Structure formats: C-alpha cells, structure tokens
Amino acid sequence: MLVAGALTAPSPLNIQPWLIRFPAPGRIDLFIDPDRILPALDPYFRQILISHGAFLENLDIAARSCGIRTDITAFPAGWPGARLDLADPVARIDITDDRAVENDPLAAALSLRCTNRRLYRDTAISQDTLTHLSDAYDQCFIPMGLLSDRGSRLAIAGFLERATVVELAGEERFRELRSFLAATHPEPRVDGYGLPHLGLSPLFRFGARLRMALLTEERRDAFLKETLIRLARQQAATAAVYGWITTTGNLRIEQLNAGRAFERVALTSASLGLSLQPMNQILSDCPGMEDLRHELYDFLSIPETRTIQMFFRIGYAARVPHTSRRPAESIIR
Ligand SMILES: Cc1cc2nc3c(=O)[nH]c(=O)nc-3n(C[C@H](O)[C@H](O)[C@H](O)COP(=O)(O)O)c2cc1C
C-alpha cells in the first residue's frame, strides 16, 4: 500500500526510475533503477533525483495515513558528488508504527494528481488560491516563484517554445523521447504516455494516428517533432500562472529535496482543482540550451549561482486520463 501510494509520483516521460530493496525488517532502501535512465535527456540524473524526491514525499504521506512514521536518511552510503554511483541507495527509509503520527491532508490528492498537458482556460487564479499553493511546503531553503501577469507569461512562453526546438534538435534526445511516447507504440504500456495524455483532441488524435500509419519513418519523425513543437507553443501560451522552484546550488540533496517540494505543490494544485504541467525543456543539459537558460534567469532575476530545478505552468482545464504505472512488485528486488 505504501509503495502503491509512492508509485503515483511523477517522473520524466513516466519512466518510473525507482527500485527498492528491503535490507532488514522495517527498512526500505530506494535506488535508481539502472535500466530506467535517460542518458540523452537527463545525463546527470538531475530529473531522476527529482522524481525520487517526489516518490519519497508520496511514501511519507501514504505512511502517515496508515499510522506509520518514516525516518528518511538521504544518501546513507555517504553524500555523492557530481558523479552518482547507482549501486548506492538514494535514500534509506526506516518505518515504525506510531499512532501519534499526524495525517497529511494531501493524502487524498495522491490519486488525483496528474500532469495535464491540455490547453488551459483563460481563467485567472485567485490570490487566495496562489497563497494556498505557496503554503504547500516550507519555502525557507527552496523558494518557489510564481508569475501571472500577461506580459511575463508571453515572454516565458517564447522561451519555452525556443527551448522545445533546441531539445528536439538532438537525434538521441528525440529517440529517447519517442521511445516513451505510446503514440508510436500501439500496444498497451505500463510506462511512458500516449496521445490522450498529450492533451490532443479525439479528432486530432484520430488524424495523427492515421498520418503516422501512412508516413515513412523519416516523415513520421518530422511530423511528430512539428506536433510536439506546436503543442508546446499552445501549452505555453495558455498558462494562467508560471511557477518555478530553485535551490541555492545544485547538490544531489538539493535535487532530491526540490522533488519533495515540487510534489507538494503538484498535490496541492490537484486538491485545489488546478491543473499543472512541468515544462522543463529549458532546464535540459543539452548543447545550445545554456544561452536560452541565461536569458530566462536574467528575465526572472534569478542569480546564475542558483539552480531552477522545476519549471511549470498552472491553470484550469478539463481532466486528462491518468498515466499507467508498473505493478508495485516490479520495482522491488
Ligand atoms: C523531473 C520531471 C520533469 C518533467 N518534465 C516534463 C516536461 O518537460 N514536460 C511535460 O509535459 N511533463 C514533464 N514531466 C511530467 C511527466 O511526464 C509525468 O510526471 C509522467 O508522464 C507521469 O504522468 P503523471 O504526472 O500524469 O502521473 C516531468 C516530470 C518530472 C518528475
């Protein structure tokens, strides 16, 4: 039950990069699954550690609702540097029955949260609601920025569209992305995501499937890239609010904690009836992105020494179906 709750966490392209072992009774070790990494899109495991942070946050929330306390030790084998040894656990979680543990009201949102890539309605988010979002976690070390004025949103949308073009220009990156897009794999999958999760209308989905079936592989890839760029432009243009989470530097522990903070924002959004989509293309460590990222940092007045760990849009939209998850047993070794 705890693992099932944790598994609802977000991960880049829904790769679900988590692996757990039970080294002793009441103890869980959480690892990065070496078979579920993104060497081209996330060569330094930054995004993967963010998704491990989200997994830990969910695990703690799910545990509380079962009267279980979690004591989480990050990197119990010693703090890693820039290089991560995948044989070492990312976290050790000791669990104990504790009737005094406080329930987390976000437990109800675990089954609600999902990434919504639809176009958002032209409806402003009230100041009260934004205050709730800002209270989602303690911002002392990991502040969150929010921007809702029209001029800034337009400028940010421009950055994100350009970033999508840069990200998709790398053949390896595109191949990696395509391998997790169920649009290009007709058989049902327990990871990745498909056309319905991209927020495309049923009519567009029908047309897109037809075209993809008829085109040569090369033309199909070009069509997919065009569609993804157009979609990013439309998604970015319909954000009601842009949000971002920064850390002082870019240490492994900061990436993990940013993931925990982000998950609380995403769960709070879900509980408030808001839709949220991470739009992280501009944070990608790929050639050509650095200049664009400098421009964004400048625009947001974020010092270059800080690191934006997550960038996302928020707004109101119709629901989207949930993405699939692997069965809990398949992440346990
Ligand atoms: C670190 C991280 C980066 C992500 N980046 C993006 C992104 O750039 N664009 C996007 O549409 N979704 C992004 N996502 C959302 C994932 O694709 C999503 O969590 C995953 O497909 C699972 O679906 P769910 O969130 O609906 O459960 C990101 C998620 C994480 C944790």
The ligand as an ORCA input file, in Angstrom:
! r2SCAN-3c Opt
* xyz 0 1
  C      11.650     15.918    -13.223
  C      10.425     15.903    -14.106
  C      10.446     16.582    -15.313
  C       9.310     16.599    -16.121
  N       9.322     17.345    -17.281
  C       8.207     17.422    -18.033
  C       8.167     18.260    -19.178
  O       9.139     18.947    -19.509
  N       7.019     18.306    -19.912
  C       5.910     17.575    -19.563
  O       4.892     17.657    -20.258
  N       5.922     16.778    -18.454
  C       7.026     16.692    -17.700
  N       7.031     15.912    -16.562
  C       5.834     15.157    -16.201
  C       5.973     13.680    -16.524
  O       5.980     13.458    -17.917
  C       4.838     12.924    -15.830
  O       5.028     13.030    -14.456
  C       4.789     11.460    -16.189
  O       4.457     11.285    -17.542
  C       3.770     10.713    -15.327
  O       2.490     11.239    -15.525
  P       1.653     11.920    -14.357
  O       2.405     13.103    -13.858
  O       0.373     12.309    -15.026
  O       1.460     10.916    -13.270
  C       8.146     15.886    -15.735
  C       8.143     15.196    -14.510
  C       9.272     15.209    -13.700
  C       9.249     14.482    -12.371
*
